[in-house]
């Protein structure tokens, strides 16, 4: 899964509501938001302030007062005294299922190692939680014929490994393919505005590529990937990967991506569901290339197949547009020559 590096925090309250709450000394955690997806608005803060009498102290619910007991009439013939008005009983809350019992602490002798959750691992945990809670995730999976894609990579490797000083890889080619697709379908190169009230389609195409490091999963960013050639992308990606693994990557080299790719193709993984790298609209998961018997032109042949998983936020786009974007990527993988005639 792609690391969720700290780029732009997911806002639980609009900027106006945050400032108003800070000015009034009101704790946002005590307010239930009425905006889209539970976002706290300035009206919510105003209501909370009014309910507290303008004080930041938490509001205490008043105890319902019992109605006064009517005095009995002095004359015997009078109507009997009215009974005291009953205090309205609070409606019992629906019976909630009993919480599962917490597991007993692991015996100390059974713990091989206790690793504090801190640093990059803590950031990853927080960003993963934010992404899964804040997005309406949908996954589209498809199997694509990567035979020509693999052949092109082998041809480039044989021709340019020496002159370039590195062998062009699948990730390098995927960056070019996905950047091209984002230009064709700009609604996938998008995110929410900071206040959550608009969808922003972005001009630059900054490609994040998940990299496994000793510090955790990091996402170096190739800026303006749609304007760079294969050699430039390959050289930049290798330099960024080297810095990330040595802990020398600059902060701005790990933030600012508009779309991410997470590949487990070097492992025995056919398909997986990566987590969206907030605040992006989507992420592409890439599985390994594997020879399989398939039907082509009415005959069973052996082809090199690869599974792609497009995870997107349904709040920003719908299934059919996302499927068109994924289909275009598949077309470029199946026939890489289209890269030279595709619109840019």
Phi and psi in degrees as a GROMACS rama.xvg file:
@    title "Ramachandran Plot"
@    xaxis  label "Phi"
@    yaxis  label "Psi"
@TYPE xy
-75.1173  137.29  UNK-2
-62.8612  141.5  UNK-3
-100.192  82.8943  UNK-4
-73.7909  159.874  UNK-5
-74.9297  99.8313  UNK-6
-109.862  -75.2559  UNK-7
-127.12  121.841  UNK-8
-65.9121  149.931  UNK-9
-78.8153  121.311  UNK-10
-83.529  126.395  UNK-11
-88.5758  -10.7405  UNK-12
-143.393  148.273  UNK-13
-65.4781  155.26  UNK-14
-55.8217  -38.3544  UNK-15
-63.0599  -42.907  UNK-16
-65.5529  -38.0489  UNK-17
-62.701  -43.9513  UNK-18
-67.2474  -42.8451  UNK-19
-62.5135  -41.4423  UNK-20
-64.7236  -39.528  UNK-21
-64.1845  -41.3073  UNK-22
-65.2164  -36.5498  UNK-23
-89.564  -6.98894  UNK-24
71.9363  32.1205  UNK-25
-100.526  135.059  UNK-26
-80.7783  116.571  UNK-27
-63.0106  -26.2793  UNK-28
-65.004  -18.8013  UNK-29
-92.758  3.82053  UNK-30
-111.094  134.184  UNK-31
-91.7144  116.939  UNK-32
-71.5719  144.651  UNK-33
-108.223  -1.13177  UNK-34
-81.371  -173.746  UNK-35
-58.7248  133.265  UNK-36
56.6677  32.936  UNK-37
77.6145  14.7815  UNK-38
-70.3038  137.568  UNK-39
-82.6465  128.286  UNK-40
-107.192  172.866  UNK-41
-64.1017  -31.5759  UNK-42
-64.258  -36.4512  UNK-43
-63.7605  -41.6115  UNK-44
-65.6594  -40.837  UNK-45
-62.6056  -41.4264  UNK-46
-64.1755  -40.7262  UNK-47
-64.7354  -37.1671  UNK-48
-67.4977  -42.7148  UNK-49
-64.9206  -39.0583  UNK-50
-66.3558  -28.4931  UNK-51
-92.3046  8.54769  UNK-52
67.1992  28.0402  UNK-53
80.3822  4.40902  UNK-54
-103.72  143.513  UNK-55
-71.8954  -8.61865  UNK-56
-65.0917  149.187  UNK-57
-64.4122  142.564  UNK-58
-76.4178  137.25  UNK-59
-108.644  128.29  UNK-60
-67.1295  129.966  UNK-61
-70.2349  148.882  UNK-62
-79.6658  127.427  UNK-63
-57.6768  133.185  UNK-64
-84.4748  138.859  UNK-65
-76.4355  143.213  UNK-66
-67.1575  145.166  UNK-67
-61.2897  145.538  UNK-68
-78.8594  127.551  UNK-69
-68.7848  135.616  UNK-70
-75.0285  143.156  UNK-71
-68.614  146.087  UNK-72
-69.141  143.296  UNK-73
-68.922  -29.2831  UNK-74
-83.737  137.337  UNK-75
-60.0932  -30.9185  UNK-76
-79.8228  -8.38397  UNK-77
-70.7058  164.093  UNK-78
-61.8594  144.207  UNK-79
-61.3051  150.819  UNK-80
-59.2775  142.841  UNK-81
-70.6579  139.712  UNK-82
-67.3756  155.089  UNK-83
-58.8262  137.225  UNK-84
-63.6097  128.309  UNK-85
-68.3798  143.4  UNK-86
-72.0612  125.037  UNK-87
-57.2298  123.887  UNK-88
-78.8636  138.276  UNK-89
-65.1021  135.316  UNK-90
-65.2937  129.85  UNK-91
-64.8552  139.275  UNK-92
-68.4116  146.622  UNK-93
-55.3592  139.772  UNK-94
-61.5791  121.477  UNK-95
-94.3927  146.315  UNK-96
-62.36  142.045  UNK-97
-63.544  132.641  UNK-98
-62.2176  146.432  UNK-99
-63.9663  141.181  UNK-100
-62.7018  136.388  UNK-101
-67.064  140.457  UNK-102
-63.8173  145.916  UNK-103
-64.5587  146.18  UNK-104
-54.0604  140.924  UNK-105
-67.1441  129.126  UNK-106
-54.9462  139.157  UNK-107
-55.4465  -35.5633  UNK-108
-68.38  -18.6304  UNK-109
-89.4999  -9.12424  UNK-110
-87.8362  115.185  UNK-111
-73.3779  -42.9307  UNK-112
-158.811  138.201  UNK-113
-110.635  116.16  UNK-114
-108.282  114.939  UNK-115
-59.2234  139.69  UNK-116
-82.8939  98.6546  UNK-117
-152.634  174.924  UNK-118
60.8212  -142.155  UNK-119
-64.6738  -31.7188  UNK-120
-64.9296  -37.4623  UNK-121
-68.692  -38.4381  UNK-122
-64.1337  -43.2732  UNK-123
-59.6522  -46.779  UNK-124
-59.8319  -43.4775  UNK-125
-66.1876  -44.8152  UNK-126
-68.0806  -36.6473  UNK-127
-62.7617  -43.8263  UNK-128
-64.151  -45.2767  UNK-129
-59.3585  -43.6181  UNK-130
-64.4986  -46.4035  UNK-131
-69.0655  -29.0056  UNK-132
-86.0433  -27.3652  UNK-133
-97.0178  -14.1046  UNK-134
-112.452  154.966  UNK-135
-99.0037  84.1919  UNK-136
-78.2357  135.39  UNK-137
-132.108  140.065  UNK-138
-116.933  127.777  UNK-139
-109.189  127.812  UNK-140
-120.552  141.057  UNK-141
-150.786  152.009  UNK-142
-101.775  131.152  UNK-143
-122.472  144.335  UNK-144
-78.8318  107.867  UNK-145
-101.908  20.3542  UNK-146
-60.8052  -50.4333  UNK-147
-69.4758  -33.7287  UNK-148
-61.3692  -45.7203  UNK-149
-67.4511  -36.9152  UNK-150
-65.822  -39.3631  UNK-151
-63.8139  -41.4612  UNK-152
-61.8257  -42.7015  UNK-153
-64.4744  -38.1003  UNK-154
-65.6891  -44.7027  UNK-155
-66.2194  -38.9484  UNK-156
-60.6037  -46.7204  UNK-157
-66.3695  -33.2144  UNK-158
-86.6637  -33.7138  UNK-159
-119.029  -5.24672  UNK-160
-57.5692  -40.8432  UNK-161
-70.1045  -57.3432  UNK-162
-60.8254  -36.5453  UNK-163
-84.8987  -21.1168  UNK-164
83.4551  5.66194  UNK-165
-157.258  155.305  UNK-166
-90.3156  122.404  UNK-167
-54.6293  135.325  UNK-168
-112.533  175.39  UNK-169
-63.4622  -39.1305  UNK-170
-61.9941  -38.5955  UNK-171
-60.4785  -45.3267  UNK-172
-67.0231  -38.4602  UNK-173
-65.2621  -35.7101  UNK-174
-60.4337  -45.0121  UNK-175
-64.7457  -42.7191  UNK-176
-64.4383  -48.4353  UNK-177
-68.781  -37.5419  UNK-178
-61.9163  -39.7743  UNK-179
-63.5368  -42.0558  UNK-180
-65.2804  -36.2025  UNK-181
-67.2232  -30.4802  UNK-182
-70.4524  -35.9961  UNK-183
-72.8687  -33.8692  UNK-184
-127.317  77.0843  UNK-185
-64.0318  -17.298  UNK-186
-68.1189  -12.8697  UNK-187
-90.06  -13.0846  UNK-188
-100.246  68.0312  UNK-189
-146.116  169.767  UNK-190
-161.14  169.768  UNK-191
-77.5432  149.91  UNK-192
-66.7452  158.701  UNK-193
-54.3005  -33.1124  UNK-194
-86.3042  -0.899106  UNK-195
73.3357  12.3708  UNK-196
-100.651  -1.2585  UNK-197
-151.131  155.457  UNK-198
-100.276  123.63  UNK-199
-103.176  119.002  UNK-200
-88.8765  130.22  UNK-201
-98.7269  144.455  UNK-202
-74.0426  -52.9887  UNK-203
-76.2076  153.895  UNK-204
-113.52  100.243  UNK-205
-107.556  115.478  UNK-206
-96.9198  119.404  UNK-207
-91.2437  138.012  UNK-208
-128.958  117.355  UNK-209
-65.5451  134.589  UNK-210
-131.313  131.509  UNK-211
-82.435  125.822  UNK-212
-132.647  168.649  UNK-213
-65.3748  -23.705  UNK-214
-86.2147  -10.6194  UNK-215
129.746  -176.262  UNK-216
-82.2943  117.737  UNK-217
-114.683  160.693  UNK-218
-127.824  85.8004  UNK-219
-62.3363  150.75  UNK-220
-119.641  122.838  UNK-221
-89.8426  107.701  UNK-222
-76.2371  144.604  UNK-223
50.4844  47.4969  UNK-224
-63.2742  -26.6164  UNK-225
-72.5174  -11.0527  UNK-226
-107.821  7.99816  UNK-227
-117.538  151.474  UNK-228
-86.1684  176.662  UNK-229
-62.3453  -42.9395  UNK-230
-63.9173  -44.8304  UNK-231
-64.1853  -41.6693  UNK-232
-64.8333  -45.6068  UNK-233
-62.708  -43.5862  UNK-234
-66.4775  -43.0906  UNK-235
-66.7353  -42.4119  UNK-236
-63.0287  -40.8834  UNK-237
-67.7687  -36.4932  UNK-238
-67.9283  -41.7355  UNK-239
-65.5154  -39.9641  UNK-240
-64.1508  -42.1103  UNK-241
-60.7289  -43.8803  UNK-242
-65.6717  -42.1311  UNK-243
-62.8876  -41.7091  UNK-244
-74.7673  -22.8297  UNK-245
-95.1477  -1.25427  UNK-246
76.6961  18.082  UNK-247
-108.825  8.77423  UNK-248
-69.8341  135.728  UNK-249
-71.7676  150.925  UNK-250
-54.4552  -40.0118  UNK-251
-74.0708  -7.93906  UNK-252
-86.7331  -6.91073  UNK-253
-117.859  9.86887  UNK-254
-135.149  166.496  UNK-255
94.1568  3.90714  UNK-256
-67.0577  147.552  UNK-257
-105.84  -12.7733  UNK-258
-159.524  147.629  UNK-259
-127.749  153.567  UNK-260
-121.762  132.678  UNK-261
-124.965  116.493  UNK-262
-116.731  129.926  UNK-263
-116.536  27.7843  UNK-264
-66.3004  -21.2565  UNK-265
-80.906  -7.15787  UNK-266
-109.054  176.517  UNK-267
-86.2574  58.5845  UNK-268
-120.625  120.846  UNK-269
-85.6346  -42.1503  UNK-270
-153.199  151.569  UNK-271
-160.369  169.747  UNK-272
-116.704  98.3202  UNK-273
-71.8127  162.846  UNK-274
-95.6768  135.146  UNK-275
-59.8918  135.103  UNK-276
-88.0322  91.0042  UNK-277
-54.6291  142.802  UNK-278
-96.3735  27.0457  UNK-279
-68.318  164.46  UNK-280
-87.081  -21.9843  UNK-281
-163.516  169.234  UNK-282
-147.759  144.969  UNK-283
-107.75  122.85  UNK-284
-96.6082  134.651  UNK-285
-122.757  123.288  UNK-286
-92.886  -176.531  UNK-287
-74.9497  158.865  UNK-288
-91.29  126.659  UNK-289
-138.86  134.649  UNK-290
-71.346  133.372  UNK-291
-146.455  151.473  UNK-292
-77.0618  127.503  UNK-293
-135.722  163.513  UNK-294
-93.6986  122.975  UNK-295
-136.813  123.135  UNK-296
55.5036  38.1797  UNK-297
80.401  4.61021  UNK-298
-125.209  151.072  UNK-299
-86.2662  120.065  UNK-300
-132.953  163.313  UNK-301
-92.8491  122.352  UNK-302
-129.644  157.591  UNK-303
-89.4347  112.587  UNK-304
-109.317  149.918  UNK-305
-141.509  142.009  UNK-306
-102.875  131.73  UNK-307
-111.691  140.808  UNK-308
-124.922  112.952  UNK-309
-100.278  113.292  UNK-310
-102.843  122.774  UNK-311
-133.201  159.659  UNK-312
-89.6023  113.515  UNK-313
-66.0852  -14.5024  UNK-314
-71.7378  -27.15  UNK-315
-95.0887  -27.9956  UNK-316
-152.616  164.43  UNK-317
-101.773  173.233  UNK-318
-62.7727  -45.2681  UNK-319
-64.3986  -46.8306  UNK-320
-61.1457  -39.0872  UNK-321
-64.1208  -37.7234  UNK-322
-66.401  -35.8024  UNK-323
-65.4384  -39.4494  UNK-324
-61.7502  -46.8084  UNK-325
-65.4127  -38.3049  UNK-326
-63.7628  -37.6068  UNK-327
-65.3473  -40.6212  UNK-328
-61.1717  -42.3822  UNK-329
-61.686  -40.0534  UNK-330
-62.1439  -40.4285  UNK-331
-69.9993  -32.8318  UNK-332
-71.3872  -40.8155  UNK-333
-72.4209  -29.3023  UNK-334
-138.416  79.5328  UNK-335
-60.3138  -18.9014  UNK-336
-61.2009  -21.8732  UNK-337
-64.3722  -20.3898  UNK-338
-59.9795  -28.6893  UNK-339
-86.5486  -9.60851  UNK-340
-122.619  -3.3714  UNK-341
-68.071  148.564  UNK-342
-70.9938  144.899  UNK-343
